[in-house]
Amino acid sequence: MTGSDKQIDDIYEKNDYLEAYSQHTDIRVNEDPKSAIGGMWEEIGLLQYEFMVNKNLQPHHKMLDIGCGTLRGGRHFIKYLNANNYYGMDISVRAIEYANQLVQQEGLSEKTPHLSVSEKNLKFYEFPRESFDFILAQSVFTHLKPEHIKECFENIRHIMHKNSVFYFTYFKGEKYMQTGIKDFSYPFSFFEGLAEQHGFKLKDCAEEYNHPRGQLMMALSKE
Ligand SMILES: C[S@@+](CC[C@H](N)C(=O)[O-])C[C@H]1O[C@@H](n2cnc3c(N)ncnc32)[C@H](O)[C@@H]1O
């Protein structure tokens, strides 16, 4: 199935936003799994991988890739991390199906990554007993509404231990703005306020992340 503009508009009109977004991603993965998640497959895949390794991601660490998509970054992390240490979650069934195929194609099956279709929320109930050393959401908040990001900040503490760091990217705007059917920009103060409300430390990593489309990187930690 491919998507006409009318079909995509209808999906967003008739469904809750995250349901619509997951269906939209499914359609785009069917069309082209590499551009479905934003394209620039090699460049942005390596960018996120190299950033995390610079931030001291080591093979023995356990990592969660929120909104892992078709593994643009994930394929590098899976290769680098010890077996069992990569967790990728995504609301798109087709993205996870493609991700599983890619793991096989790239000879990474023995790394046994945990790839799952997640609930359409950011409560992390999927991981009742897990905590992660590193958590990443690359190009995810750029597509989420304030209520989804608030939900993430309310719940992410449960999958973080005292030294965990959650890295996420966003598009900066002077104020919150919807800039496309599934595109949003936020002021820094939005994240600052949420971090304060939930007792987190927030670090601006914009200087350390040269995203070709101008997404900025931040780090959230407990201490
Ligand atoms: C632009 S893609 C980026 C994919 C990947 N992080 C990368 O850099 O290649 C965003 C992905 O986040 C997923 N996503 C959006 N909201 C999500 C949520 N609440 N939970 C899990 N996945 C989500 C989408 O389905 C999509 O695959």
The ligand as a MOL file (V3000), in Angstrom:
LIG
                    3D

  0  0  0     0  0            999 V3000
M  V30 BEGIN CTAB
M  V30 COUNTS 27 29 0 0 0
M  V30 BEGIN ATOM
M  V30 1 C 11.8300 10.0420 12.2180 0
M  V30 2 S 11.8140 8.3970 12.7650 0 CHG=1
M  V30 3 C 13.4310 8.2190 13.4600 0
M  V30 4 C 13.8410 6.7900 13.6070 0
M  V30 5 C 15.2040 6.5480 14.2570 0
M  V30 6 N 15.2830 7.0880 15.5780 0
M  V30 7 C 16.2830 7.1120 13.3750 0
M  V30 8 O 16.9330 8.0950 13.7430 0
M  V30 9 O 16.4340 6.6090 12.2760 0 CHG=-1
M  V30 10 C 10.7730 8.4700 14.1930 0
M  V30 11 C 10.3040 7.0860 14.6360 0
M  V30 12 O 9.7290 7.2140 15.9390 0
M  V30 13 C 8.6050 6.3690 16.0060 0
M  V30 14 N 7.7740 6.8610 17.1380 0
M  V30 15 C 7.1170 8.0250 17.2230 0
M  V30 16 N 6.4900 8.1510 18.3990 0
M  V30 17 C 6.7910 7.0460 19.0980 0
M  V30 18 C 6.4410 6.5810 20.4090 0
M  V30 19 N 5.6600 7.2870 21.2130 0
M  V30 20 N 6.9350 5.4090 20.8230 0
M  V30 21 C 7.7250 4.6740 19.9960 0
M  V30 22 N 8.0700 5.0500 18.7440 0
M  V30 23 C 7.6190 6.2200 18.3040 0
M  V30 24 C 7.9840 6.4620 14.6190 0
M  V30 25 O 7.1270 5.3970 14.3170 0
M  V30 26 C 9.2310 6.5000 13.7330 0
M  V30 27 O 9.6250 5.2000 13.3350 0
M  V30 END ATOM
M  V30 BEGIN BOND
M  V30 1 1 1 2
M  V30 2 1 2 3
M  V30 3 1 2 10
M  V30 4 1 3 4
M  V30 5 1 4 5
M  V30 6 1 5 6
M  V30 7 1 5 7
M  V30 8 2 7 8
M  V30 9 1 7 9
M  V30 10 1 10 11
M  V30 11 1 11 12
M  V30 12 1 11 26
M  V30 13 1 12 13
M  V30 14 1 13 14
M  V30 15 1 13 24
M  V30 16 1 14 15
M  V30 17 1 14 23
M  V30 18 2 15 16
M  V30 19 1 16 17
M  V30 20 1 17 18
M  V30 21 2 17 23
M  V30 22 1 18 19
M  V30 23 2 18 20
M  V30 24 1 20 21
M  V30 25 2 21 22
M  V30 26 1 22 23
M  V30 27 1 24 25
M  V30 28 1 24 26
M  V30 29 1 26 27
M  V30 END BOND
M  V30 END CTAB
M  END
